[in-house]
Amino acid sequence: IDNELITRAQFLSNFVGTPTLSTALDTIGTGVTVSLKSGSTTIDSLKVVLKGDYNGNGKIDTSDYSFIKRVFLGTATPDATRKLAVDVNGNGYVDTSDYMLVKKHFSGQINIFE
């Protein structure tokens, strides 16, 4: 996802058929699983990754940049999906650059989705 606070309806409008989501929340964030099914058989599934959204609430907030800081300091280890979300600059590592990008985005100085 390349934008914050995308609604469930907006997200589902990108799919053909009737996908299911692993959340009942109205906003879509990191960690939500989208499953495509034929009857009761799962054909494919994927995890949503929203750049900068560690906690999966569909927006970037203080808990996200606090977690990124803990990752680059070595006091927290994200799972694979959340590592993709917090590696904001896409260099394969979670570092001070990712932290600063998310903090600046949160404070309105930049938009990491542009």
Helices and strands as residue ranges (DSSP letters): H 8-12, E 20-21, E 33-38, E 41-47, H 62-73, H 80-86, H 96-106
